[in-house]
Amino acid sequence: MIAATVAAAAEPLVEIRFEGAMPFSRAKAIELAAVPVGTPLDDKTADAAAARIRDACRRRHYPQARVEWRREPLRSGRQNLLLRIDRGRQGRLKEVRFSGRRAIGAAELERTLRVSPRPGLWSRWLGRGAVMDADLARDRNALAASYHQRGHAAAEVGEPVLEWVRALNGFRLTWPILNEGPVYRVGYIRLDAVDLPSEAALRRIIGVNAGERFERRRVQEAVQRFEAYYHGRGHAFASVVAQEEWNDSQARIDLLFKATPGTRPVLRRILISGNTNTADRIILREIPLKPGQRFDADAVQEALARLSSLPMFSRVAVNCRGAADLPAFDLAVEVVERRTGRVEVGVVYGESEGAAFQLNVIEKSLSLAPPFRGEALQANLGLTLGSEAIRGDAGFSNPRLFDSRWSLDIQGSYEDSETISDYFDQRTYGVNLLVSHPLGRHHMLSTGYAVAGYEVYNLEEAAAPLLQPSLVTNQELFVTSWILAWSMDYTDRVIRPTRGVRLRGSVSLGSQALGGDTDVVQTEAGASLFLSPFFRHVLSLRGGVKSVDPYGDTDEVALPLRDYLGGSRDLRGFEYHSVSPLDEAGRPMGGQSAWWATAEYRVPLIRWLDLAVYYDVGDVSLESYAYSGEGPVSNWGIGVLIQAEEFPVRFDVATPIKTLEGDRQNEKGKPHFSFSAGYRF
């Protein structure tokens, strides 16, 4: 309880004084109060400061802590804040009881609670098990909902009682179930509405039948479906109310659904706020609904989805302003901008570059005219100087080419790598130009032109006699390709999805007719399935296939174009690019087809730290479109994911279960450590 004993004007604060014992230092208490000297001190500010001190005491397991405050006016016209602290007895919650309970088991009720005994050092270290007022209020609603969902519509739950119990050497929390009441059934269902759908559609909307056990949650869901039906017909401000008529003697509740559809208004204007850097035009082009058009619920949802996907906004709200009896409405769009430019400098270690200095410059809302920001163009520049690789890349993207739904992506890269193989090094450079167009909300089609050059050098002399002649002599390569790609995304979020499915496929046709020196077809496909069986637990199933096939004047696939597995993107228990058919000396020489699959279960430990357990399997074949090689090989592993904002870091340790016969780089049962940064798509 927080009590205000004196009211005064909001004069500046001079000092915070404390009375009573605290479980932390005075300096910490001043920090927790969060009211700097000179702040105008009113009742609301004083109440919030006292609440923060009280909650801090309770998180330190003083569950009965109380803080009272008083504002003390000074002759100077300023004032002090006095916080009187009664921390009470320290102890942990050891038991939860329910009085008056008969219809539902105690164990079942306790599973709905947030405030419950949390034994163990891990819970103590994380500060779990604290008795907080907000959590108790949530638990009281959850207990009532448990009864209501089972038909006990008249059930009442009282205020909890917290008491120290000597025998427990801790606290007991008792929830009084004041009234369980009988199980109510649904009685008559009546409608007071116009413009109704067919009887079959109406039954699906209501979803509740006479004689069934009454559940208020299902009735509320019926109201939401009813309103969505009217919204879909253009009634922007339709409202539906479910009136309950109780018959206690028969334990029956009759329902009356009363609908007020209102008008089908037209859009008068679009009101935009919160965009200090982003041009209005960038926001307006993402809204399919234009002034003069009738309300369209799907168009409003699409506008929200499009705007939320833009990288320059951290939060987007789209609301309709009007009334059910008015012929027009306004669409209010409120955005909160985030920083779109970022410079990253650091020293990293990766399996493909070794220890490296890394520099990345990223801008996600670039403009080509002063002030050079706010037009949603995206650019990036990266440089990696490693002990085993040098890499540079640059990119430019226009997500709405000429304000159309077409997007343009240009990417250029250069890499000089000593880790591409154990017996040769490779330089690679290339430029890709892609244009893309969405096919509905979940599909994307892309096409474009790619140029890539490859140079193989430092080829081991001992390896040359063991390789096919074309693989040795064709050490410089220039490939020009036409690319066609398709993707589908039905996941719940772009970054770290928890539910849904993703599919992708691409074909790259390299041809001498396009300016290169190699005729080759490269195909690739992948799929991801995400499931969430428990709160924030995620099961992901991912896999892919790829193949390369020479044609025309090209007889063999050159070394730089051959397929390999191994590394943080597929087989995490194997060295980078180490899984492929082996030559006579046990060295991987690459294949022409590969497949891989992984199953991973991710568990949250704390807010910013996840633990993952996974199994990877894959194989590489010498033949094109033939996915049975000398394997498959497999591994299992454990990963730790640190959720740094916009740039997560992951550490993995994985152990091969099965390796290829004659493999010199990977050993069954030998742990392999890997590191990766960024999100995997």
PyMOL commands that set and color helices and strands:
alter all, ss='L'
color gray80, all
select helices_A, chain A and resi 26-33+43-59+106-110+121-126+133-148+166-168+199-206+216-232+248-250+280-284+297-309+401-403+464-466+469-473+512-514+559-561
alter helices_A, ss='H'
color red, helices_A
select strands_A, chain A and resi 11-19+40-41+66-73+79-86+93-99+156-157+161-165+170-179+185-192+239-247+252-260+266-273+313-321+328-337+341-350+354-366+377-386+389-398+407-417+425-439+443-457+476-489+500-510+520-531+538-550+593-606+609-621+633-642+649-658+672-677
alter strands_A, ss='S'
color yellow, strands_A
deselect
rebuild
show_as cartoon
